[in-house]
Amino acid sequence: AFIIADAIGLAAFSITGAQIGMVLQLNLFGVISLAFVTAVGGGIARDILVNDVPMILRTDLYGSVAILIGGLIYLLGHLGWINIFT
């Protein structure tokens, strides 16, 4: 159950960070960076508070997923398939 909730949180915060980057009209690097920092930052804070090694330091899957989601949001926004600016 914990892994499913963590995956949903990772995706949700990646999307949120990427959308903020798109609203601020950042380039691809900026959008991906915001998606990454937003998604990974919360998980690191949570793991540190419970005195655990942060998940991002144990596996690179989290960072990769955040980067992929940020790139996908950037691509879809520029193709006009999603409307970020409403």
N, C-alpha and C positions, 0 to 999 in steps of 0.2 A: 504494500500500500504506500509505503514511504517513497519508493522509487517512482511510482506513477505520479504522485503529488509533486515530486521534485521535477520531473520531466515537464509537467504542465506549467509549473512556475517558471522554469527555464525558457520555455517557448513563449509564454505570455510576456515576460520581461524583455526578451529579445525583440519581440514585435513592438513593444512599447518604446524601447530605446531607438529602434530603427525608424519608427514613425516620427518621433521627435526630431531625429536627424533630417528626415525628409521635409518636415514643416520648416525647419531652420535652413532649408535648401543647401545642405552640406553635400560634398562630393561623395563618391563611393566609399573612400577610406573613412570619412567622417561618420557616415551612416553605419558602417560595419563596426567602427570603434565604439559608437554609442550603444549599439546592440550588444556588443561583447561586454562592455563595462557594466551596463545595466543588469544584464543577465547573471554575470559571474559575481558581481559585487555583493548582491544579497546572499548568495550561497556561501561566500567566504565569511561574511559577518555572522551568519547563522552557525557555521561550523566552528568558528572561533569562540562564540558564546557558549557552545556546549563542549568546549575543550577537545575538539576533534581536528584532525588534519583536514584542511579544506579539500573538497572533492576535486577542484581544478588542479591541485598539485598531485593528485593520485592518478587521474586519468585525463587524457586530452579530449575526450568525447564532448565534454561540456563546452569547451572553447570552440571546437569545430562546429557544433550545432548552432551556437550563437552566431558565428561568422557566416554560416550558410543561410540562416534566417535573415540576417542583415542584408546579405547580397541579394537574396530573393525579393525582399521588400523593395530594395532599390530598383531592381530590374522591373518588377511589376509596376511600381510607381511611374517609371519613365515610359513604360509601354502603354500606360493609361488603363491598365486592367484593375487597378485599385485606386480609390479616390482618397488620398491621405489628407487633402487640404480642406476638408469640410469641418 
